[in-house]
C-alpha cells in the first residue's frame, strides 16, 4: 500500500538514504529539514521525486504544517557527531528535546497518522553490561556533568516521550536504535572520513605509501559497523512489520577492533599505517555491538560485507579530499 510519508532530517545521511529506500517501496515522500547538518545535495538526484519542505524542527508551526496529509512519520532530525556533543550540548538538547516534543504534539493534533517511527541511538546503552547488546539492556546517563550525554540523554528521553507522551489512539509507535551506520557522504565527524583525511594529509595526497597517524584510545576498543543500505532495509522492516511500542536494534553483529578497522581503511587506500595513540575522550564506550536477533525475527538479514561497504565509503571520501587538494 502506498503511504504518504514524512521524514524529518531527510537531507541528512541516514535520512536521505531512508528517503531513497521509501521511494523504492513506492511511497509518496515529503522531506522536512533546514539543512543545518544535512544537505540538499544529498537528495539532488531524487529532487523531482520528493516534496521538500524547509523548516526548523524547533518551531512547532513548521512541524505541524509538515505532518499535514501524512499517514507515516519517521523522525530523524537531530544534531549528530561526537564533536557537537562536547562543543554544542545546548543545541543538541534543544533540537533533541524541543524538536521531539514538537513532532509528537503535531502528531497528536493531526488526524490520519497511523505510524510514528523514532530514530534513537546505540548511545543510550553507554557502557552496556552485555555485548552483543539486546534491546532489554537498560538505558543510562552515567554523568550529567559530561556534555557528551546531551546526545544519549536526549535520545533516551525521546524514547520515553514516544512511548508515554504520545497518547493519540490508533498511532503505532516503533523505535529503532542504529549502531555505527556508515557509507559514502556520511558527514565528516565520524571515524571513516576522519581517518581517510588523516591518511590523505600525512601522505601528501597519497604520494607516500607509508605514513604515521594517531588515533584515539588503544585501538582495542570495538565497534560493529553496518553499511547504510543494510541499515535502511532494517529500519523500513521495523516500521512495516514491527509491533506497536517495540524497540529494535539496527546494525550488524560483526564486532571489530578499531585498530583493525583503521588498518582496513589504510589497505583500501593502499597505504601502510604506523599507528600511535592518544587518550580517549571521557565517556567513550570501550565496546559496542548490537544483538539484532529481534529484528532478524522480522526477516532482517544484512548482506553487505564490511570490506565491500568500507571500500565504497573510502573511495567516496578519498575522491572528495583529493579534489579539495587540487582546488586549493
N, C-alpha and C positions, 0 to 999 in steps of 0.2 A: 504494500500500500504506500502510495506517495504521501510524504509528510511535508508540512511547511516547518522548516527547522531554523531556529536562531542559534548562532554560535557566537557567544561573546568572546572577545580575544581572538577573533577569527583570522587576523592577519599575522598572528604570531606563528612560531614554528610548529607546535603541535596543532594549533587551531587551523592553520592554513592546510595542513595535511589532512586534518579531520574533514574540512570542507570538501576536499577532493574525494575523500572516501564516501561522503554522503552523496555527492553528485553522482558517483559511480553506481550508487544504490538507487538512483533515480529520484532523489528527493529535491524539493524546492528549497534553496538555502539562502538565508539572509545573514550577512556578516556584520557584526557590531564591534567597532574598535575605534580608538583615537590615534592609533599608530605610534603610541609612546615607545613601546618596545617592538611591536610588530611593524611590518612594512607593507604598503600596498603592492610593492614589487613581488611579495610572496604569493599574491593571488592574481598577478598580472595576466598570466596565461589563461585564467578562467574568469576574468572580469566580466565577460559578456554572458556568463552562465549563472552569476550570483547577483544578489541585491546587496550592495554595500551601504551601510548606514554609519556615518561618522558620529561618534558621541562619546561621552565620558561616563564610565561606569559609576562614578561618584555622584552624578546628577540623576536624581530619581526621574525627572521628566524625560530625560533621554532614554533611560532604560524602559520606562513604561511605554513610550512610543515604539520602541524596538520590538517588544514582545507581542504587540497587537497583531492578530491574524495568524499567530504561530500555534502549533499544537505540541511542539517539542522544543525544549531549551537545553542546550549544552552550555554550561557556564565555565569558561576557561580564563576569563580576564583576570590577570594578576600581575604582580611585579616579581619576576623570577630573577635568578642569577645571584650566586652567593655574595658577590661583591656588593650588590644592592642591599642585602640583608644587614650587612655591617655598616654601610655608609648612609642608607636611607630607610631605616626601620620605620620612621613615621609614615612615609609614603607607602611602604609595603602594607602597613596596618590599615591605612586609610582606604586603599584600594581593596584590600582583602576583606575588611570587616564592613565598612560602609557600602562598598560595592556589592557585597553578598546580600546585605540587608535590602538594598535597592532591588536586586533581582528577585528575591523571594517575596518581597512586598508587591512588586509589579505582577508576579505570577498570581498572587492571592487576589489581586484586583482585576484580573483578566480572565474572561471565560474562554473555554475551548482548549486550554493547555492540558495535555494528557500525561506528559513525561518530562521530568526535570533530571538532568544528569550533571553532577558536580565533579569537577576535577580537583581532587585532594592531592596528597603527596606522600611519598615514602618518608618524608621528613617528619611526619607525625610520630614515627616509631623511635626516632633518635638513635639510642644505642639499645637495640632490642635484646631480650634475653634468649630468643630463639632465632637461629639463622639456618636455613631459609625461614623467612618470617611469614606466618599466616595472618590473616586479617583480624583474628581474635586477640592478637597481642596488643597490650594497652598502648594508647597514645599518651605521650608525656611532653611536658615542657620542663626540662631539667633545671633551668636557671633563668628566672625572669630578668636578671640583670644583663644577660648576654643578648645583644641586639640580633644575633643570628636567629633567635627563636621568634622574632617578629613574623617570620615566614611560616615555620612549622606550627606556631601557636595560632596564627590566623587561619591556617588550613584546618587545624583541628576544630577551631570554633566554627568554621564553615560547615563541617560535617554535622555538628550539633544543631546549627541553625537549619540545615537542610532537613534533618530528621524530626526536629521537635518544635521549630518555629514556623515552618511552612505547614500549615494545618488544612489547606484547601482540600476539600473532598475530591476524589477522583484523579488526583495527580500522583502518578508513580514516581518514586524518588530512587535514583541509583547513584552511588558514589564509586568512583574509581581512583585508585592510588597508583600513579605511574612511577616506575622505577628506572631512573637513568636512561631516558629515551634519547637517542642520538640520531644524527643523519645530516645530510647536506643542509646548509643555511640554517643551522640550529641557533645562531647567535654567536656571540664572541666571549661570553663569560664562563665557558664550560671547558672541560679538560681537552677535548679533541682540538678545537680551534686554538686554544692556548698553547698546546704542545706543538702543533703544526707551525704556529708563528715563531715559537722559540727556535725551532729547527731551521726555519727559513732565515731568521735573523743571524743565528750562530754560524750558518753555512754560507753566508753571503749570497743568498738566493740560490741555494743548492749547488754552489760551486765547489764545496768541500764534501767529501764522502764520510768524514768522521768529525763529530762535534761534541762539545761539552754542554750539558744543560742541567738545570736544577729543578727538582720537583719538591712539592710539599710532602712532609712525612717521610717515613722509612721506605715507602713503596710496598710494604707488606699489607697495607690496607686493601680491602677488596670491594668490588662493585660487581653488579650483574647488569650489563648493558643490553638494551633492547632496541633494535632498529625501528625507525619510526613507522614504517609500513606495517610491521607486525603489531606495533602498539595500537595503531588506528583500527586494525581488524579487531583487536581485543576490546577497545572502547565501544565500538559500534555493537559488537556482540553483547557486551554487558548491558547496553542501553535497550537492545531489542529483546533479549532473552532473559535478562537478569530479573530477579524478584524485586518486588517493592521493598524499599528501605534496605536493600542489600548493598554490601561493600565488596569491591573486587580489586585485588592487586592486578596490575597490568605490567608485564615485563617478561623476563626470561630467567630461568633457573640455571644460569651458567656463570658462576662466580669466578672472577679473575683478579689476581693481584694487580694493583695499579702499576707497579714497576713493569710487569709483563705486558700490560696494556700499552704503556708508553713505548716499550720496545717494539710492539706490533706497529705502532704509528711510524716509528723510525724505519722499520722494514718496508712498510708501504711506500715510504719516500726514498728508499734505497740509501739510507744514511745510518751509519753505525753511531750509537749513542753511548757516551760516557756520562753516567748519571750521578749527580751529587744531591744532597738532601738538605731541606730546611725544616723547621718545626711546623707541625700542623696548626691551623687556626683553631683557637679554643672553641669547642663544640662540634668539631668534625667527627664523623662516625667511622669507627675502625672497620666495620663490616656491614655490607648491605646486600641482601639477596632475597627476592620475594619467593614465597610459596605461592604458586599460581594454580594449584590443584582445583581450587574453587571455580576459577574461570575456565579451566580445562573441562570441567564437567558440563559446561555450556557448549563445548566444541572448539575451544581455543587451542591452536597449535602453531606457535611461532615457527617460521620456516627459514628465515634469513640468517645465515651463519655470521658470527662476529667478524670473521675475516672478510667476507663479502661486503657486509654493511660498512665496516671500517674503511675498506678500500674506496668505496663510493664517497664516503664522508671526507676522507683525507684528500682525495683528488679535488673535490669541490673547494676546500679551504686552501689547498696548495695553489690552485689556479687563481683564487681570489688574491692571496697575498703576493704572488709573483707579479700579477698585473699591477698591484699597488706599487711595487718596486719599480716597474717600468715607467709608471706615470709620475714618479717623484724625481 
